[in-house]
């Protein structure tokens, strides 16, 4: 396991099903993890799991759809730490219904949470990364960007935007020792799957599509994020790592 002692990580949506195990792993490796999340029950669960870990956990209950509140929260956080060297943009909402039924306001809300919050977080942390000539940006995209996914148009569009930002940031920030990569999870058994009316049938269909015949577990994502966040991955940037059991192959 990589050593994250002395590292400070900003992680949005980190109390959720895929974020929590990664957060715990970072804490076990000595990192300071700043969690921005909104679901109080998930926050409470994460706090209970983080007890006695060697790293430091800082949680800010934040509505990532409120840009002004997010900006203010980040100013407060940055005033309490020496700087943030890693940003993991994971938070997302995923309303599901036919495209024709979405209002523009609903599209914009998904964009604010899933994309604009990432922009704000990176802009706030970028000066320290440039000063230290080191940084890691990891955007969490989705297997849905591979196509064939109905009823999730705003979500899929937002994940495509994150891929575009991943590549633009990689090109622009590379001279400062900052890498920018994305992780595209496949279908994992988290709360997001509760929108499906037939969970067992859905799970069977997922396994049929995958080359690896088991469902993914959150630590599969944690390991991929660890890899991209490590100092040793400094020559990898602008890439999207599919962690989906061989569902989408590029």
N, C-alpha and C positions, 0 to 999 in steps of 0.2 A: 504494500500500500504506500502511495506517495506521501511525503511529509508535507503537511500544510501548516506547520508551526509558524506563527508570525504572519500568516495570510489573513486578509479580511475580505469576506465574501458577502455581496449583496444578492439576495435570492428572493425573487417575487413568487408568490404562490407556493412557498416552501413548506407549508403545513399540510398540503394535500397528499393524496395517495402516492403520487410519484415523487413529490418533493421531500416528504418527511424522511424516508430512508437515506436520501442523499445528504440531507442536513445532518442527520445523526452521524453518518460516516465522516463528514467534514469535521464535526466536533470531536469525534474519536481521534482524528489526526491532528488535533491541536489548533484548528482554525477558529477565528471569530466569525460567526455567521449572523448577518443581519437579515431577519425575516420580515418581509412585507406581505401580510395576508389579512383577510377580512373575517373568515369563518372562526368564531370564537371557540366552538367545540373542537375544531381541528387544532387550533392554537393551544388549547388546554392539553390535548393529547400529546402534541409535540413537546410541550414543556415537561410533561411527566416522563417522557422517554429520554429527555436530555439531562436529567438529574445525574450528577456525578461524572459527567463527561469532561475530559480535560480542556476542551475548547470553551469559548464564551458564546452564549446565545443571547442575542438582542432581538426582541420581537416588537414590531410596531404594527398595531392593528390599523390598517390603512385601506381606504376605498381607492383602488387603482383607477377607477373610472372618473375620479375627481382630480383633475390635473393640478389645480391649485393646492389642494390638500397634500398630494403626493410631493409636489415641489417643496412645500413647507416641511414635511416630514423628513425629506432627504437633507435639507439644510440643518435640521436638528440632529440627525444622525451623524452627518459629516462634522458637526461641531463637537462630537463626543468620541470620535476615533481619529487616528492619525491619517487615515486615507483608506480608500477601498481599491483593491487591485483586481478584483474579479466580480463581474456582473453576470448573473444567470437570470434571464428573462423567461420565466416559466408560467406566470399567471395567465389564465384564459377563462373566458366564458364561452358557452357553446349552445345558444338557443337553437332549437331544431323545429323547423316547419317548412312548407313549400316556399320557394323563392318569391313567388308572387304575393305572398302574405306578409313579407317583411316590409316594414316601413323604413324610410331613410334614417329616421332617428334610431331605430334598432340596429341598423348597420353601423351607424356612427358610434353607438355605445360599445359594440364589439371591438371596433377599431381603437377606441380610447383605452380599453382595458388590455387588449391583446397586443397592440402595436405602439400606441402613443406613450404608454407607460414605459415601454422599453426604451424609446427615444429619450424620454426625460431622465431615466436612470443612467443611461450611458453618457449623456451630456453632463450630468452632475459629477460623475466619477472620472471622466476623461482627463481633467487637468492633473490629478494625482498620478494617473497611469503614465501620462506623458512625462511628468517630472521624474518618475522613477525608471522610465524607459522599460516598463514591464506592465503587462496587463492581459487579462483573459476576459473575453466576452463570449457567452454561450447562450444562444437563442434556442428555445424549444419549439420546434415546428411540429409536423404531424404527418403520419402516413396518409391522411386524407388528401394531401396535396398531390398524391400519385394518381388521383382521378377515381371516377366511379363511386362517388359518395354524394348521395342526394340529401336534401333537407338541411344542409349545413353551410349554405353559401357564404354567409358573413364570416364564419369561423375559418373555412378553407381559404377565403381571400386574405384573411389576417395572417394565416400561416405562410402564405405565399409572400406577403409583404415582409415577414421576418427573414425569409431566405434572401430576398433582395437586399435588405439592410445588412445581413450577415456578410454578403459579398462586397457591398459598398464600403462597409467599415473595415473589412480586411484590407482592401486596397488603400484606403486613406490612412489607416493607423499603423500599417506594417512597419513604417520607418521608425516608429517609436517603440518597437518591441512588443506591440500589442497584437494579439491574435483574435480573430473573430470567426467562430464556427457555430454550426447548428447541429442539434440532435433531433432526429425525426422518429419519435416513438411509434411503434405499431399499435395494435389494440391491446391494451392492458386492462385487467379486471379492476377498475377503479369506479368511483362514483359516476364518471362520465358514461359508463355503460348502462346506468339505470334508466336512460331514455329509451332503451330497446324493449319492446313488448315481450319478446321471447328470448330471455337470456341464454338458455341452454342451446337453442338453435343457433343463436348468434355466435356463441363460443365454438360450436362445431364448425360453423362456416369459416371462422378465423383460422382454426387449426388446418382446415383443408387448404387454405390459401398459402400458409406458411411452409417453408422447407423444413423447419424444425417443428416437430409435432408435440409441442406443449405450449401452454399459455405463458406469456412473459410475466416476469415478476418485477416489482419496483427496483430491486437491486441490479437488474439488468441495465436500467437507465442510470442508476447511481454510478456503476462502474464506468459507463461511457462518459459521463460528465467528469468524473475523476480524471480520466485519461486526458480529456481536452483541457482541463483546468491546471494540470500539472506543469511545472516548470519544464519538464522534459519534452513537452509537446510543442515547443516553441517554433518548430519549422512547419507546423500544420496550420493553415489559415484559409478562410474562404470556403470551407468544405461543409457538406451536410452528411452526417453519419446516420444512416438508417439503422435503427435498433428495433427490428420487427420480425425476427426469426426467418428472414429470407423471403418476406412477402414482396417487397419492391427491390429489384436488383438493377443497379445502374452500372 
